[in-house]
């Protein structure tokens, strides 16, 4: 088991990627005579929600397909480093083990006040109200919640699970 501070175990991550890229059929649209595509060969970036209980629950909701969207501050991204539709990432659990390969389907940059209700529902399924979603975003996105204003630009990402580790 890998220590959280050290990041994921490279051998475990590579083993997951070797299986996930086959199951995801990444090379199925490219004729074999061209060889493997970059998408097939380069392991995507990995990330996690953290190691507290809330992060564990959120990870399970994403892996289970209940949560299909996420929000981040535009200011947390480099100008040329926004998620892109079609990009892949590996979701890690609290123990820094790969649990799912995710594909980004859509990315939008909007003011916080303009976040569509459909995105709120995809990020917080169930009975969560817009106010509950906003309160959760205030807690998750900024160190000083009062800094989050209606005009604050956020990145809305819609994604789907392409492959699960189980």
Sine and cosine of phi, psi and omega as CSV:
sin_phi,cos_phi,sin_psi,cos_psi,sin_omega,cos_omega
0.00,0.00,0.66,-0.75,-0.07,-1.00
-1.00,-0.03,0.65,-0.76,0.08,-1.00
-0.92,0.39,0.70,-0.71,-0.04,-1.00
-0.81,0.58,-0.66,0.75,-0.05,-1.00
-0.92,0.39,-0.46,0.89,-0.06,-1.00
-0.99,0.12,-0.27,0.96,-0.03,-1.00
1.00,-0.02,-0.04,-1.00,-0.06,-1.00
-0.94,0.34,0.49,-0.87,0.09,-1.00
-0.93,0.36,0.84,-0.54,-0.10,-1.00
-0.88,0.48,-0.64,0.76,-0.01,-1.00
-0.92,0.40,-0.65,0.76,0.03,-1.00
-0.91,0.41,-0.68,0.74,0.03,-1.00
-0.90,0.44,-0.67,0.74,0.01,-1.00
-0.91,0.41,-0.64,0.76,0.03,-1.00
-0.89,0.46,-0.68,0.74,0.06,-1.00
-0.87,0.49,-0.73,0.68,-0.04,-1.00
-0.89,0.45,-0.64,0.77,0.01,-1.00
-0.86,0.50,-0.62,0.78,0.02,-1.00
-0.98,0.18,-0.70,0.71,-0.08,-1.00
-0.88,0.47,-0.66,0.75,-0.05,-1.00
-0.93,0.37,-0.48,0.88,0.08,-1.00
-0.95,0.30,-0.74,0.68,-0.01,-1.00
-0.91,0.41,-0.53,0.85,0.01,-1.00
-0.98,0.20,-0.16,0.99,0.02,-1.00
0.81,0.58,0.73,0.68,-0.06,-1.00
-0.90,0.43,-0.51,0.86,-0.03,-1.00
-1.00,-0.08,0.09,1.00,-0.13,-0.99
-0.94,0.33,-0.31,0.95,-0.01,-1.00
-0.99,-0.13,-0.06,1.00,-0.02,-1.00
-0.93,-0.36,0.81,-0.58,0.02,-1.00
-0.85,0.53,0.60,-0.80,-0.05,-1.00
-0.86,0.51,-0.49,0.87,-0.05,-1.00
-0.92,0.38,-0.23,0.97,0.07,-1.00
-1.00,0.03,-0.19,0.98,-0.03,-1.00
0.99,0.12,0.03,-1.00,-0.03,-1.00
-0.92,0.39,0.57,-0.82,0.03,-1.00
-0.99,0.17,0.26,-0.96,0.06,-1.00
-0.87,0.49,-0.64,0.77,0.01,-1.00
-0.85,0.52,-0.59,0.81,0.01,-1.00
-0.95,0.31,-0.61,0.79,-0.18,-0.98
-1.00,0.03,-0.65,0.76,-0.07,-1.00
-0.99,0.13,0.83,-0.55,0.02,-1.00
-0.93,0.38,0.75,-0.67,-0.03,-1.00
-0.96,0.29,0.26,-0.97,0.03,-1.00
-0.91,0.42,0.43,-0.90,0.03,-1.00
-0.86,-0.51,0.40,-0.92,-0.04,-1.00
-0.37,-0.93,0.23,-0.97,0.05,-1.00
-0.58,-0.82,0.25,-0.97,0.07,-1.00
-1.00,0.09,-0.20,0.98,-0.04,-1.00
0.86,-0.51,-0.28,-0.96,-0.08,-1.00
-0.80,-0.59,0.21,0.98,0.07,-1.00
-1.00,0.08,0.10,-0.99,-0.08,-1.00
-0.89,0.46,-0.64,0.77,0.03,-1.00
-0.88,0.47,-0.64,0.76,0.03,-1.00
-0.91,0.42,-0.62,0.78,0.02,-1.00
-0.90,0.44,-0.68,0.73,0.03,-1.00
-0.90,0.43,-0.71,0.71,-0.01,-1.00
-0.89,0.45,-0.65,0.76,0.05,-1.00
-0.87,0.49,-0.71,0.70,0.02,-1.00
-0.89,0.46,-0.60,0.80,0.02,-1.00
-0.92,0.39,-0.61,0.79,0.05,-1.00
-0.93,0.36,-0.75,0.66,-0.01,-1.00
-0.86,0.51,-0.60,0.80,0.01,-1.00
-0.98,0.20,-0.07,1.00,0.02,-1.00
0.99,0.15,0.14,0.99,0.03,-1.00
-0.97,0.25,-0.68,0.74,0.03,-1.00
-0.99,-0.17,0.83,-0.55,-0.06,-1.00
-0.79,-0.61,0.36,0.93,-0.01,-1.00
-0.45,-0.89,0.36,-0.93,0.04,-1.00
-0.54,-0.84,0.35,-0.94,-0.02,-1.00
-0.77,-0.64,0.66,-0.75,0.11,-0.99
-0.63,-0.77,0.31,-0.95,0.05,-1.00
-0.97,0.23,0.68,-0.74,0.07,-1.00
-0.86,0.50,-0.59,0.81,-0.02,-1.00
-0.92,0.40,-0.26,0.97,0.04,-1.00
-0.99,0.12,-0.10,0.99,-0.03,-1.00
-0.95,-0.30,0.55,-0.83,0.18,-0.98
-0.94,0.33,0.47,-0.88,-0.07,-1.00
-0.81,0.59,-0.61,0.79,-0.04,-1.00
-0.98,-0.21,0.33,0.94,-0.13,-0.99
-0.83,-0.56,0.54,0.84,0.07,-1.00
-0.97,0.23,0.47,-0.88,0.12,-0.99
-0.86,0.51,0.48,-0.88,-0.02,-1.00
-0.83,-0.56,0.62,-0.79,0.11,-0.99
-0.81,0.58,0.71,-0.71,-0.03,-1.00
1.00,-0.06,-0.21,0.98,0.00,-1.00
-0.97,0.24,0.40,-0.91,-0.03,-1.00
-0.90,-0.43,0.42,-0.91,0.14,-0.99
-0.48,-0.88,0.37,-0.93,0.02,-1.00
-0.95,-0.32,0.85,-0.53,0.06,-1.00
-1.00,0.07,0.76,-0.65,0.02,-1.00
-0.97,-0.25,0.49,-0.87,0.08,-1.00
-1.00,0.06,-0.12,-0.99,-0.04,-1.00
-0.89,0.46,-0.39,0.92,0.03,-1.00
-1.00,-0.08,0.20,0.98,0.01,-1.00
0.91,0.41,0.50,0.86,0.08,-1.00
-0.98,-0.19,0.65,-0.76,0.01,-1.00
-0.92,0.38,0.74,-0.68,-0.01,-1.00
-0.85,-0.53,-0.35,0.94,-0.01,-1.00
-0.34,-0.94,0.57,-0.82,0.17,-0.99
-0.99,-0.16,0.84,-0.55,-0.03,-1.00
-0.94,-0.34,0.58,-0.81,0.10,-0.99
-0.90,-0.44,0.75,-0.67,0.04,-1.00
-0.99,0.16,0.81,-0.59,0.00,-1.00
-0.99,-0.13,-0.58,0.81,-0.08,-1.00
-0.46,-0.89,0.55,-0.83,0.05,-1.00
-0.68,-0.74,0.75,-0.66,0.06,-1.00
-0.72,-0.70,0.54,-0.84,0.14,-0.99
-0.91,-0.41,0.86,-0.51,-0.03,-1.00
-0.63,-0.78,0.26,-0.97,0.14,-0.99
-0.95,0.31,0.53,-0.85,-0.02,-1.00
-0.81,0.59,-0.62,0.78,0.00,-1.00
-0.92,0.40,-0.32,0.95,-0.08,-1.00
-0.97,-0.23,0.21,0.98,0.02,-1.00
-0.91,0.42,0.83,-0.56,-0.02,-1.00
-0.91,0.41,0.52,-0.85,0.03,-1.00
-0.86,0.52,-0.56,0.83,0.00,-1.00
-0.88,0.47,-0.60,0.80,0.02,-1.00
-0.93,0.38,-0.69,0.73,0.03,-1.00
-0.83,0.55,-0.73,0.69,-0.02,-1.00
-0.91,0.42,-0.58,0.81,0.00,-1.00
-0.96,0.29,-0.47,0.88,-0.01,-1.00
-1.00,0.02,-0.51,0.86,0.02,-1.00
-0.74,-0.67,0.98,0.19,-0.05,-1.00
-0.92,0.40,0.37,-0.93,0.02,-1.00
0.97,-0.24,-0.66,-0.75,-0.12,-0.99
-0.99,-0.16,0.27,0.96,-0.05,-1.00
-0.91,0.41,0.73,-0.69,0.06,-1.00
-1.00,0.06,0.21,-0.98,0.06,-1.00
-0.87,0.50,-0.60,0.80,0.00,-1.00
-0.92,0.40,-0.64,0.77,0.05,-1.00
-0.91,0.41,-0.65,0.76,0.04,-1.00
-0.88,0.48,-0.72,0.69,-0.01,-1.00
-0.89,0.45,-0.65,0.76,0.03,-1.00
-0.89,0.46,-0.66,0.75,0.04,-1.00
-0.91,0.42,-0.65,0.76,0.02,-1.00
-0.91,0.41,-0.65,0.76,0.04,-1.00
-0.86,0.51,-0.67,0.75,-0.01,-1.00
-0.94,0.33,-0.59,0.81,-0.10,-1.00
-1.00,0.06,-0.56,0.83,-0.22,-0.98
-1.00,-0.04,-0.51,0.86,-0.11,-0.99
-0.74,-0.68,0.51,-0.86,0.03,-1.00
-0.94,0.33,-0.59,0.81,0.02,-1.00
-0.90,-0.44,0.99,-0.10,-0.11,-0.99
-0.80,0.60,-0.47,0.88,0.01,-1.00
-0.93,0.37,-0.25,0.97,0.04,-1.00
-0.96,0.27,-0.27,0.96,-0.02,-1.00
-1.00,0.08,0.94,-0.35,-0.08,-1.00
-0.91,-0.41,0.29,-0.96,0.01,-1.00
-0.83,0.56,-0.51,0.86,-0.03,-1.00
-1.00,0.04,-0.09,1.00,0.03,-1.00
-0.86,0.51,0.78,-0.63,0.00,-1.00
-0.99,0.13,0.73,-0.68,0.00,-1.00
-0.82,-0.58,0.41,-0.91,0.06,-1.00
-0.98,-0.22,0.84,-0.54,0.04,-1.00
-0.97,-0.23,0.83,-0.56,-0.03,-1.00
-0.85,-0.53,0.79,-0.62,0.12,-0.99
-0.96,-0.27,0.67,-0.74,-0.06,-1.00
-0.58,-0.81,0.18,-0.98,0.07,-1.00
-0.63,-0.78,0.44,-0.90,0.06,-1.00
-0.99,0.16,0.83,-0.56,0.02,-1.00
-1.00,-0.08,-0.57,0.82,-0.01,-1.00
-0.44,-0.90,0.69,-0.72,0.08,-1.00
-0.95,-0.30,0.54,-0.84,-0.02,-1.00
-0.91,0.42,-0.47,0.88,-0.03,-1.00
-0.99,0.17,0.00,0.00,0.00,0.00
